[in-house]
């Protein structure tokens, strides 16, 4: 992608805003030992690439190629795909590489949520005493029903 293009800067600004608007939640949780979290995260072995697809025919082809549907927004769909599918479909009309959505931009640097050590931090943890902050990243643009589901768990959502 050409970093001097206007589209690049608009997308970068959009995802920075999305990162800042990621929901931080107060939860009553504890933590599993880091080594156990990392072992479980490594076992997941999920694809790291994401495609935004606005062409229904291509979306059907990606599904047939074992693409994992993250969310359907009506006018487009977000898929997780492996390297082979990324090579085959990226760059086609109606298909956009949005793998950068796996990053959460913070003042101290970006968190790659596909990295095993970062993914390990997101595994379920047993309850413990006290309040803790947790950063929540959704698989794509936040859908109202996702936020409602999160709020129904009883967490205090801070935006």
N, C-alpha and C positions, 0 to 999 in steps of 0.2 A: 504494500500500500504506500502511495506517495505521501510523505508526511507534510508536504506543502499544500496539499489539496484542502479546500474548504470543507469537503465532506469528512475528511479525517479529523479536523479540529472540532466539527460539530459532534461527531461520534465520541471523540475523546471527552468533550465537555459533558455530553449526555451521560457517559458511564462514570465520570467523576461525580456528577450529581447523584446518579443512582447509588454509587458507593457511599456517598455521604448520607443518603436517605435510607440506607440499609437499616433495618430495625435493630435496635439494641434493647435487649429484654432483661428485666430483673427476674431471675428464676431462683427457686430454692433447690440447688443441686450441689452435689459433690463432684469429685473427679476420680476417674480410674487412673491407675499408674500410667505414666506416659508410654512406657514400653508396651503395655497391653493395648493401649489405644493405637499405637503405630502398627502393631502386628495386625489388629483387626482392620485398619484402614488399608494396609498393603494387600490384604486378602480380597478386598473388594474389586480391584483391577477394572475400574470403569473407564470407558473412553473419555478422553480429555478434550476433544474437539467439539465445537458447537457450530451448528449451521442454522441460520434463520432462512426459512423457505416460504416464499409467497406464491409459488406455482404448485397447484394441487397434484399435477401429474408427477412432478419431480418429488414431491413429498411422498407419494405412493412408492416411487422407486427407492427412496431412501429407507422407508419402512421395510420394503422387501429385502434391502441390503443390510438388515439388522440394525438400522438406526433406531435409537431409543427416543421416543417422543417425550420431551420434557414438558411442553405445554402447547395447547392450541389456543390461539388468540382470535380465531375467526379469519382475519385477513392474512395471517401468517402463522407458522408453527416453528418451534425451536426443537432441534434434534441434537442429541449427543451421538457422535459418530466416531468410528475408528479411523486410523490413518488411511486405509484403502478407500473408504467412502469419502473421506475429506479430499483425497486426490482426485477421485472420480467426479464429485459434484461441485466442489468449490469453484467459483468463477462462472458457473452457468447462469443464464438469465433467471432472475427470480430466486437466486441463492446467494447468501452473504455469509462469510466467515465471521462469526461473533465469539470466537474462542476467548477474546479478551474479557468477556463477561465472567470468566472464571477468576478474575482478579478483583480484589477489594483494595482500593487505593486508600492508604492511611498516611498521616503525616510522617510516620517513621519508615514508610515504604509500602510496597504492594504485597498483599498476601495472595499467593496462588493457591486457591482452594482445591486444586487437583493434586498438589504436592502431598505425599503420604503424611508428613509430619503436621501439616495444617489440617488435612482431612481427619486425622486422628483426634484432633481437638473437638470435632463435631459429633463424635459418637455419643450415644446416650450414656449418661452417668447416673449413679445412684443418688438418692436424696441425701442432703446433709443440712446441718444447722446454718442459718444465716442467709443473707441475700447475696447474690452474685450477678454480675453483668455478663451477658452473652451477646455476641454479634450474630445476627441471623442473616444469611444470604439465601435468597430464593433462586430458583433455576433460570429465571428470566424476569422480564418486567413484572412487577408485583400485581397479582390479580386480587381484587377485593375479597374474594372468598378465601384466599390464602391468609390474608391478614386476619379475617374474621375467625378462621380456624385457630390461628395462633392465639388470639385474644380469648377464645373459648377455653383454652387450657388454664386460664387464670393468671397468666403473666401480666406484668405491668409493662406496657409497650412505651418506649421512649423514642421519639423521632428527632 
